[in-house]
């Protein structure tokens, strides 16, 4: 794995960016939930907030019912397909602050996934973490697309 010397999450952004959804601007986490979940319901007081939905987790293949709440929201997490610390170690330390913010908030690099699997993936690259066989090609292609977009390099073990 590439060196993470000097890495800090704060060098990418301080939180979720926002994105236009029709005539509304919503935070990126809820945008990704809207994109990746099915059968979603929204909070009555805030159209942007996804209240519930179903995720067919691309990493494990299992169906997860998402329910917004302190005790339940971690069942579905938003993964940085190219982890930010991995990005740092493969060239992001050389790109502008604006480009790092874009990388952290790029929907191409964000994916709703099973929370425990995301936690175990942590900052691993494709040489150290691969999802279930049926999603591996899409996962690797997505990692490569993100790395190409932000001019990050692919390490020898990833090849």
Secondary structure as a PSIPRED ss2 file (coil, helix, strand):
# PSIPRED VFORMAT (PSIPRED V4.0)

   1 X C   1.000  0.000  0.000
   2 X C   1.000  0.000  0.000
   3 X C   1.000  0.000  0.000
   4 X C   1.000  0.000  0.000
   5 X C   1.000  0.000  0.000
   6 X C   1.000  0.000  0.000
   7 X C   1.000  0.000  0.000
   8 X C   1.000  0.000  0.000
   9 X H   0.000  1.000  0.000
  10 X H   0.000  1.000  0.000
  11 X H   0.000  1.000  0.000
  12 X C   1.000  0.000  0.000
  13 X C   1.000  0.000  0.000
  14 X C   1.000  0.000  0.000
  15 X C   1.000  0.000  0.000
  16 X C   1.000  0.000  0.000
  17 X C   1.000  0.000  0.000
  18 X E   0.000  0.000  1.000
  19 X E   0.000  0.000  1.000
  20 X E   0.000  0.000  1.000
  21 X E   0.000  0.000  1.000
  22 X C   1.000  0.000  0.000
  23 X C   1.000  0.000  0.000
  24 X E   0.000  0.000  1.000
  25 X E   0.000  0.000  1.000
  26 X E   0.000  0.000  1.000
  27 X E   0.000  0.000  1.000
  28 X H   0.000  1.000  0.000
  29 X H   0.000  1.000  0.000
  30 X H   0.000  1.000  0.000
  31 X H   0.000  1.000  0.000
  32 X H   0.000  1.000  0.000
  33 X H   0.000  1.000  0.000
  34 X H   0.000  1.000  0.000
  35 X H   0.000  1.000  0.000
  36 X H   0.000  1.000  0.000
  37 X C   1.000  0.000  0.000
  38 X E   0.000  0.000  1.000
  39 X E   0.000  0.000  1.000
  40 X E   0.000  0.000  1.000
  41 X E   0.000  0.000  1.000
  42 X E   0.000  0.000  1.000
  43 X E   0.000  0.000  1.000
  44 X C   1.000  0.000  0.000
  45 X C   1.000  0.000  0.000
  46 X E   0.000  0.000  1.000
  47 X E   0.000  0.000  1.000
  48 X E   0.000  0.000  1.000
  49 X E   0.000  0.000  1.000
  50 X E   0.000  0.000  1.000
  51 X E   0.000  0.000  1.000
  52 X E   0.000  0.000  1.000
  53 X E   0.000  0.000  1.000
  54 X E   0.000  0.000  1.000
  55 X E   0.000  0.000  1.000
  56 X E   0.000  0.000  1.000
  57 X C   1.000  0.000  0.000
  58 X C   1.000  0.000  0.000
  59 X C   1.000  0.000  0.000
  60 X C   1.000  0.000  0.000
  61 X C   1.000  0.000  0.000
  62 X C   1.000  0.000  0.000
  63 X E   0.000  0.000  1.000
  64 X E   0.000  0.000  1.000
  65 X E   0.000  0.000  1.000
  66 X E   0.000  0.000  1.000
  67 X E   0.000  0.000  1.000
  68 X C   1.000  0.000  0.000
  69 X C   1.000  0.000  0.000
  70 X C   1.000  0.000  0.000
  71 X C   1.000  0.000  0.000
  72 X C   1.000  0.000  0.000
  73 X H   0.000  1.000  0.000
  74 X H   0.000  1.000  0.000
  75 X H   0.000  1.000  0.000
  76 X E   0.000  0.000  1.000
  77 X E   0.000  0.000  1.000
  78 X E   0.000  0.000  1.000
  79 X E   0.000  0.000  1.000
  80 X E   0.000  0.000  1.000
  81 X C   1.000  0.000  0.000
  82 X C   1.000  0.000  0.000
  83 X C   1.000  0.000  0.000
  84 X H   0.000  1.000  0.000
  85 X H   0.000  1.000  0.000
  86 X H   0.000  1.000  0.000
  87 X H   0.000  1.000  0.000
  88 X H   0.000  1.000  0.000
  89 X H   0.000  1.000  0.000
  90 X C   1.000  0.000  0.000
  91 X C   1.000  0.000  0.000
  92 X H   0.000  1.000  0.000
  93 X H   0.000  1.000  0.000
  94 X H   0.000  1.000  0.000
  95 X C   1.000  0.000  0.000
  96 X C   1.000  0.000  0.000
  97 X H   0.000  1.000  0.000
  98 X H   0.000  1.000  0.000
  99 X H   0.000  1.000  0.000
 100 X H   0.000  1.000  0.000
 101 X H   0.000  1.000  0.000
 102 X H   0.000  1.000  0.000
 103 X H   0.000  1.000  0.000
 104 X H   0.000  1.000  0.000
 105 X C   1.000  0.000  0.000
 106 X C   1.000  0.000  0.000
 107 X H   0.000  1.000  0.000
 108 X H   0.000  1.000  0.000
 109 X H   0.000  1.000  0.000
 110 X E   0.000  0.000  1.000
 111 X E   0.000  0.000  1.000
 112 X E   0.000  0.000  1.000
 113 X E   0.000  0.000  1.000
 114 X E   0.000  0.000  1.000
 115 X H   0.000  1.000  0.000
 116 X H   0.000  1.000  0.000
 117 X H   0.000  1.000  0.000
 118 X H   0.000  1.000  0.000
 119 X H   0.000  1.000  0.000
 120 X H   0.000  1.000  0.000
 121 X H   0.000  1.000  0.000
 122 X C   1.000  0.000  0.000
 123 X C   1.000  0.000  0.000
 124 X C   1.000  0.000  0.000
 125 X C   1.000  0.000  0.000
 126 X C   1.000  0.000  0.000
 127 X C   1.000  0.000  0.000
 128 X C   1.000  0.000  0.000
 129 X C   1.000  0.000  0.000
 130 X C   1.000  0.000  0.000
 131 X C   1.000  0.000  0.000
 132 X C   1.000  0.000  0.000
 133 X H   0.000  1.000  0.000
 134 X H   0.000  1.000  0.000
 135 X H   0.000  1.000  0.000
 136 X H   0.000  1.000  0.000
 137 X H   0.000  1.000  0.000
 138 X H   0.000  1.000  0.000
 139 X H   0.000  1.000  0.000
 140 X H   0.000  1.000  0.000
 141 X H   0.000  1.000  0.000
 142 X H   0.000  1.000  0.000
 143 X H   0.000  1.000  0.000
 144 X H   0.000  1.000  0.000
 145 X H   0.000  1.000  0.000
 146 X H   0.000  1.000  0.000
 147 X H   0.000  1.000  0.000
 148 X H   0.000  1.000  0.000
 149 X H   0.000  1.000  0.000
 150 X C   1.000  0.000  0.000
 151 X C   1.000  0.000  0.000
 152 X C   1.000  0.000  0.000
 153 X C   1.000  0.000  0.000
 154 X C   1.000  0.000  0.000
 155 X C   1.000  0.000  0.000
 156 X H   0.000  1.000  0.000
 157 X H   0.000  1.000  0.000
 158 X H   0.000  1.000  0.000
 159 X C   1.000  0.000  0.000
